[in-house]
Amino acid sequence: MISIPQNIQELVSYKPGKPVAQLVEELQLKEWAVLWNNENNLGPSPKALQQIEAALSNSHLYPDPSATQLCELIAAQNNCSADCVTVDNGSESVFDCMFRAFFEGDDELLTCDGTFVAVYIWAKANGVPCKRIPLARGYQFDLDRLVESITPQTKAIYIANPNNPTGAIITKAQFEQLVEVVPDHVLIIMDEAYYEYAKVISDEYPDSFTLRKPNVITLRTFSKAYGIAGIRVGYALGDPRLIEAIRKVRMTFAPSNLAQAAGIGAIMDAEHVNKTVTLNKTALQQFYVALHDAELNYIPSYGNFVMVDLKTEDAAKAFTDDMMQKGIFIRHLRAFGLPHCVRISTGTEAENDLFAKVLAIT
């Protein structure tokens, strides 16, 4: 019998729920809002679609293994050279590569509970111990305790900013203080998947790449504000020495031709991104009013979602199920280690209005 490593045996396979179309049919819904995956419900940029269509005729060819044009566009947008950029099949894939590129022996990853669940999964899958501390008050990353928890085995600290699923951020001042006190040999991984949303919401939101610290890697994605989650494109920004290490272990031809084309089109369409982040900012305020009127405890967010604390797991599950019966698909956060909470993504204007209407009569 083939043996399977213990760390892989202990992982739980991802079990997706029923497709939306099936739920709509089963529940006989006349209207619905899909607000559970933090996607951009406005859809992809028209320029991304144009670039994909143009790239289709080259589907018989392998992609550019260096994703040259896409990396150059990302570099220009971030005022750096292309050797500070690497791309892959979503920022989650970049993160997975980082385990192979940087961790060895007894190295540990240090992070908090209640953050992006894939962090714990990829650490486990790569056999890397993941040391976790509780979130601070307000569901924020506890930076003081993270620093206090650094040991000789700490190879990297992971911070999601804004944090998914809580929506909380660390500020510019907090980030600048963090990089001053974390030892230079400890890697700081800043996951900025919601960067485009957060920088519009608050002037206190930091761009972690601007400090150009040699032990900081910034992760970003085209899955959120850029609206191409289904195509899978993410990237990392950092010191060329670290970026080159990540490139060495990534799949040679990732992302695909179509994914690279989509990223090129998306990054060239500032109008679509501006439309997206403006709608989201308005939607968050609409959600806050609706949640306040419903006397529900929400956490102010800097992403494209709002987390609601319902105090108990039973209440959170019942709320999720009730909203689904009424056509509002939201995320119960049990898998994130926050079983008493739910997360509600913002959507189109019509979806946001429907959520507010349904909540008012729930």
C-alpha positions as CSV (number, residue, x, y, z in Angstrom):
1,M,0.0,0.0,0.0
2,I,1.3,3.5,-0.9
3,S,1.8,5.5,2.3
4,I,0.4,9.1,2.4
5,P,2.2,11.6,4.6
6,Q,0.5,12.4,7.8
7,N,0.2,16.1,7.1
8,I,-1.7,15.3,3.9
9,Q,-4.0,12.7,5.6
10,E,-5.0,15.4,8.2
11,L,-6.1,17.9,5.5
12,V,-9.8,18.0,4.7
13,S,-10.7,18.1,1.0
14,Y,-12.5,21.2,-0.2
15,K,-16.2,20.5,-0.4
16,P,-18.0,23.1,-2.4
17,G,-21.7,23.8,-1.8
18,K,-24.4,23.4,-4.4
19,P,-24.1,25.6,-7.6
20,V,-26.1,28.8,-7.5
21,A,-28.2,27.6,-10.5
22,Q,-29.2,24.5,-8.6
23,L,-30.1,26.4,-5.4
24,V,-32.1,28.9,-7.4
25,E,-34.1,26.1,-9.0
26,E,-34.6,24.1,-5.7
27,L,-35.7,27.2,-3.8
28,Q,-37.8,28.5,-6.7
29,L,-36.3,32.0,-6.3
30,K,-37.4,34.8,-8.5
31,E,-34.5,37.1,-7.5
32,W,-31.3,36.5,-5.7
33,A,-27.9,38.0,-4.8
34,V,-24.6,36.0,-4.8
35,L,-22.7,37.7,-2.0
36,W,-20.5,34.9,-0.6
37,N,-17.2,34.8,-2.4
38,N,-15.9,38.4,-2.4
39,E,-16.0,38.4,-6.2
40,N,-16.5,41.5,-8.3
41,N,-20.1,41.0,-9.5
42,L,-19.7,43.8,-12.1
43,G,-17.8,41.2,-14.0
44,P,-14.5,41.4,-15.9
45,S,-13.2,44.5,-17.7
46,P,-14.3,44.8,-21.4
47,K,-10.6,45.3,-22.2
48,A,-9.8,42.0,-20.4
49,L,-12.3,40.2,-22.6
50,Q,-10.9,41.8,-25.7
51,Q,-7.4,40.7,-24.8
52,I,-8.7,37.1,-24.1
53,E,-10.4,37.0,-27.5
54,A,-7.3,38.1,-29.3
55,A,-5.2,35.5,-27.4
56,L,-7.5,32.6,-28.3
57,S,-5.8,32.0,-31.7
58,N,-2.5,31.4,-29.9
59,S,-3.9,28.6,-27.7
60,H,-1.8,26.0,-29.4
61,L,1.4,27.8,-28.2
62,Y,2.9,27.7,-24.7
63,P,2.6,30.9,-22.7
64,D,5.4,33.3,-22.2
65,P,7.1,31.7,-19.2
66,S,8.2,35.0,-17.9
67,A,4.8,36.7,-18.4
68,T,6.9,39.6,-19.7
69,Q,4.3,42.1,-20.8
70,L,2.1,41.5,-17.7
71,C,5.0,41.9,-15.3
72,E,6.2,45.0,-17.0
73,L,2.7,46.6,-16.7
74,I,2.5,45.6,-13.0
75,A,6.0,47.0,-12.5
76,A,5.1,50.3,-14.2
77,Q,2.0,50.6,-12.0
78,N,4.2,50.1,-8.9
79,N,7.2,52.3,-9.9
80,C,9.6,49.4,-9.9
81,S,11.5,47.2,-12.3
82,A,10.1,43.9,-13.6
83,D,12.5,41.8,-11.6
84,C,10.5,42.9,-8.5
85,V,7.4,41.1,-9.9
86,T,6.3,37.5,-10.3
87,V,2.9,36.3,-11.4
88,D,1.1,32.9,-11.0
89,N,-2.3,31.3,-11.0
90,G,-3.7,33.6,-8.3
91,S,-1.8,35.0,-5.3
92,E,-2.6,31.8,-3.4
93,S,-0.3,29.9,-5.9
94,V,2.4,32.5,-5.2
95,F,2.0,31.9,-1.5
96,D,2.3,28.1,-2.0
97,C,5.5,28.7,-4.0
98,M,6.9,30.7,-1.1
99,F,6.9,27.6,1.2
100,R,9.1,25.7,-1.3
101,A,11.3,28.8,-1.9
102,F,12.0,29.9,1.7
103,F,11.1,27.3,4.3
104,E,13.4,24.5,5.4
105,G,14.2,22.3,8.5
106,D,12.3,23.5,11.6
107,D,11.2,26.8,10.1
108,E,7.7,28.0,11.2
109,L,5.1,30.4,9.8
110,L,3.6,32.9,12.3
111,T,0.2,34.4,11.9
112,C,-3.2,34.9,13.6
113,D,-6.4,32.9,13.9
114,G,-9.3,34.1,11.9
115,T,-7.6,35.0,8.6
116,F,-7.5,33.6,5.1
117,V,-8.1,29.9,5.6
118,A,-5.8,28.9,2.6
119,V,-2.8,30.0,4.7
120,Y,-3.3,27.2,7.2
121,I,-4.0,24.7,4.4
122,W,-0.9,25.5,2.4
123,A,1.3,25.5,5.5
124,K,0.0,22.0,6.4
125,A,0.3,20.7,2.8
126,N,3.9,21.8,2.8
127,G,4.7,20.3,6.2
128,V,5.4,23.8,7.7
129,P,4.3,24.3,11.3
130,C,1.9,27.3,11.6
131,K,2.0,29.1,14.9
132,R,-1.2,31.0,15.4
133,I,-2.2,33.7,18.0
134,P,-5.7,35.2,18.6
135,L,-6.8,38.3,16.7
136,A,-6.9,41.5,18.7
137,R,-9.9,43.5,19.7
138,G,-11.9,44.6,16.6
139,Y,-10.8,41.4,14.8
140,Q,-7.5,43.0,13.8
141,F,-4.1,41.3,13.6
142,D,-2.4,41.6,17.0
143,L,1.0,43.0,15.9
144,D,2.4,43.4,19.4
145,R,1.8,39.7,20.1
146,L,3.1,38.6,16.8
147,V,6.4,40.4,17.4
148,E,6.5,38.9,20.9
149,S,5.9,35.5,19.5
150,I,8.9,35.5,17.1
151,T,11.3,32.7,17.9
152,P,14.5,31.4,16.3
153,Q,12.2,29.0,14.3
154,T,10.1,31.9,12.8
155,K,10.9,32.2,9.1
156,A,7.9,34.3,8.1
157,I,5.0,36.3,9.4
158,Y,1.8,36.3,7.4
159,I,-0.6,39.3,7.6
160,A,-3.7,39.9,5.5
161,N,-4.4,43.6,5.1
162,P,-7.3,44.1,5.0
163,N,-7.9,40.8,6.7
164,N,-10.2,38.3,5.1
165,P,-12.8,37.6,6.5
166,T,-12.9,40.3,9.2
167,G,-12.3,43.4,7.0
168,A,-10.0,45.1,9.6
169,I,-6.7,46.7,8.6
170,I,-3.4,47.7,10.1
171,T,-2.5,51.3,9.4
172,K,0.5,53.0,7.8
173,A,1.9,53.9,11.2
174,Q,1.4,50.3,12.5
175,F,3.0,48.8,9.5
176,E,6.0,51.1,9.6
177,Q,6.5,50.3,13.2
178,L,6.2,46.6,12.5
179,V,9.0,46.5,9.9
180,E,11.3,48.4,12.2
181,V,11.0,45.8,15.0
182,V,10.8,42.6,13.1
183,P,14.3,41.1,12.6
184,D,15.7,41.4,9.0
185,H,15.9,37.6,8.7
186,V,12.2,37.2,9.2
187,L,10.1,37.5,6.1
188,I,6.9,39.6,6.3
189,I,4.3,38.5,3.9
190,M,1.6,41.2,3.4
191,D,-1.4,39.8,1.6
192,E,-3.1,42.8,0.0
193,A,-5.8,41.0,-2.1
194,Y,-8.2,43.9,-1.4
195,Y,-5.6,46.7,-2.0
196,E,-7.6,48.6,-4.7
197,Y,-10.7,48.8,-2.4
198,A,-8.8,49.7,0.8
199,K,-6.7,52.5,-0.5
200,V,-9.9,54.3,-1.7
201,I,-11.7,53.8,1.7
202,S,-8.9,55.1,3.9
203,D,-5.8,57.3,3.6
204,E,-4.3,55.3,6.5
205,Y,-4.1,52.1,4.5
206,P,-0.5,51.3,3.8
207,D,1.0,50.1,0.5
208,S,3.5,47.7,2.0
209,F,5.7,47.7,-1.2
210,T,6.5,51.4,-1.1
211,L,9.0,51.0,1.8
212,R,11.1,48.7,-0.4
213,K,12.2,46.6,2.6
214,P,14.2,43.5,1.6
215,N,12.3,41.2,4.0
216,V,8.8,42.2,2.8
217,I,6.8,40.5,0.1
218,T,3.5,42.0,-1.0
219,L,0.8,39.7,-2.5
220,R,-1.9,41.1,-4.7
221,T,-4.5,39.6,-7.1
222,F,-6.6,40.2,-10.2
223,S,-9.5,38.2,-8.6
224,K,-11.1,41.0,-6.7
225,A,-11.4,44.6,-8.0
226,Y,-10.1,43.5,-11.5
227,G,-13.0,41.0,-11.8
228,I,-11.2,38.0,-13.2
229,A,-11.4,35.5,-10.3
230,G,-12.3,32.6,-12.6
231,I,-9.2,33.1,-14.7
232,R,-6.7,33.0,-11.8
233,V,-4.0,35.6,-11.9
234,G,-2.1,36.9,-8.9
235,Y,1.3,38.4,-8.3
236,A,4.0,39.2,-5.7
237,L,6.1,42.4,-5.3
238,G,9.4,42.3,-3.5
239,D,13.1,42.5,-3.5
240,P,14.5,40.9,-6.7
241,R,16.5,38.3,-4.7
242,L,13.3,37.0,-3.1
243,I,11.3,37.2,-6.3
244,E,13.9,35.2,-8.2
245,A,13.7,32.5,-5.5
246,I,9.9,32.3,-6.0
247,R,10.3,32.1,-9.8
248,K,12.6,29.1,-9.5
249,V,9.9,26.9,-8.0
250,R,6.8,28.1,-9.8
251,M,5.3,26.1,-12.7
252,T,7.1,27.1,-15.9
253,F,4.1,28.1,-18.0
254,A,1.9,29.7,-15.4
255,P,-0.3,31.7,-15.8
256,S,-1.8,30.5,-19.1
257,N,-1.9,32.6,-22.3
258,L,-5.5,33.5,-21.7
259,A,-4.8,34.5,-18.0
260,Q,-1.9,36.7,-19.0
261,A,-4.0,38.3,-21.7
262,A,-6.8,38.9,-19.2
263,G,-4.4,40.5,-16.7
264,I,-3.0,42.8,-19.4
265,G,-6.4,44.0,-20.4
266,A,-7.6,44.3,-16.8
267,I,-4.6,46.4,-15.6
268,M,-5.1,48.7,-18.6
269,D,-8.7,49.5,-17.7
270,A,-8.5,52.0,-14.9
271,E,-12.1,53.1,-15.6
272,H,-13.5,49.6,-14.8
273,V,-11.5,49.5,-11.5
274,N,-12.6,53.0,-10.5
275,K,-16.3,52.0,-11.2
276,T,-15.8,48.9,-9.1
277,V,-14.2,50.6,-6.0
278,T,-16.7,53.5,-6.1
279,L,-19.7,51.1,-6.1
280,N,-18.1,49.1,-3.3
281,K,-17.6,52.2,-1.1
282,T,-21.3,53.2,-1.6
283,A,-22.4,49.6,-0.9
284,L,-20.5,49.4,2.3
285,Q,-22.3,52.4,3.7
286,Q,-25.6,51.0,2.5
287,F,-24.8,47.7,4.3
288,Y,-23.9,49.5,7.5
289,V,-27.2,51.3,7.6
290,A,-29.2,48.1,6.9
291,L,-27.2,46.1,9.5
292,H,-27.5,48.9,12.1
293,D,-31.3,49.1,11.5
294,A,-31.5,45.3,11.9
295,E,-29.5,45.7,15.2
296,L,-26.7,43.4,14.0
297,N,-23.1,43.8,15.1
298,Y,-20.9,44.4,12.1
299,I,-17.2,45.1,11.8
300,P,-16.3,48.2,9.6
301,S,-14.6,46.9,6.5
302,Y,-11.8,48.0,4.2
303,G,-12.6,45.3,1.6
304,N,-15.6,44.4,-0.6
305,F,-17.4,42.6,2.2
306,V,-18.7,43.0,5.8
307,M,-18.4,40.6,8.6
308,V,-21.3,40.3,11.1
309,D,-20.8,38.9,14.6
310,L,-24.0,36.9,15.6
311,K,-22.5,35.8,18.9
312,T,-23.1,32.0,18.6
313,E,-22.6,29.4,15.9
314,D,-26.2,28.4,15.9
315,A,-27.3,31.9,15.3
316,A,-24.8,32.4,12.5
317,K,-25.9,29.2,10.8
318,A,-29.6,30.0,11.2
319,F,-29.0,33.5,9.8
320,T,-27.1,32.1,6.8
321,D,-29.8,29.5,6.0
322,D,-32.6,32.0,6.4
323,M,-31.0,34.5,4.1
324,M,-30.4,31.7,1.5
325,Q,-34.1,30.8,1.6
326,K,-34.8,34.4,0.7
327,G,-32.3,34.5,-2.1
328,I,-29.3,36.1,-0.4
329,F,-26.2,33.8,-0.5
330,I,-23.7,34.7,2.2
331,R,-20.8,32.9,3.9
332,H,-20.9,31.3,7.3
333,L,-17.4,31.6,8.7
334,R,-17.1,28.3,10.5
335,A,-14.2,27.2,8.2
336,F,-12.4,30.4,9.0
337,G,-12.4,29.6,12.7
338,L,-15.1,32.2,13.4
339,P,-18.2,30.0,13.6
340,H,-20.3,32.8,15.3
341,C,-19.8,35.1,12.3
342,V,-20.9,35.5,8.7
343,R,-19.4,37.4,5.8
344,I,-21.5,39.4,3.3
345,S,-19.8,40.5,0.0
346,T,-20.9,43.6,-1.8
347,G,-22.4,43.1,-5.2
348,T,-24.1,45.0,-8.0
349,E,-26.4,47.9,-7.2
350,A,-29.4,45.6,-7.7
351,E,-28.0,42.9,-5.5
352,N,-27.1,45.3,-2.7
353,D,-30.6,46.8,-2.8
354,L,-32.0,43.3,-2.6
355,F,-29.9,42.4,0.4
356,A,-31.0,45.6,2.2
357,K,-34.6,44.9,1.4
358,V,-34.5,41.3,2.6
359,L,-32.6,42.2,5.8
360,A,-35.3,44.7,6.6
361,I,-38.0,42.1,6.7
362,T,-35.9,39.3,8.2
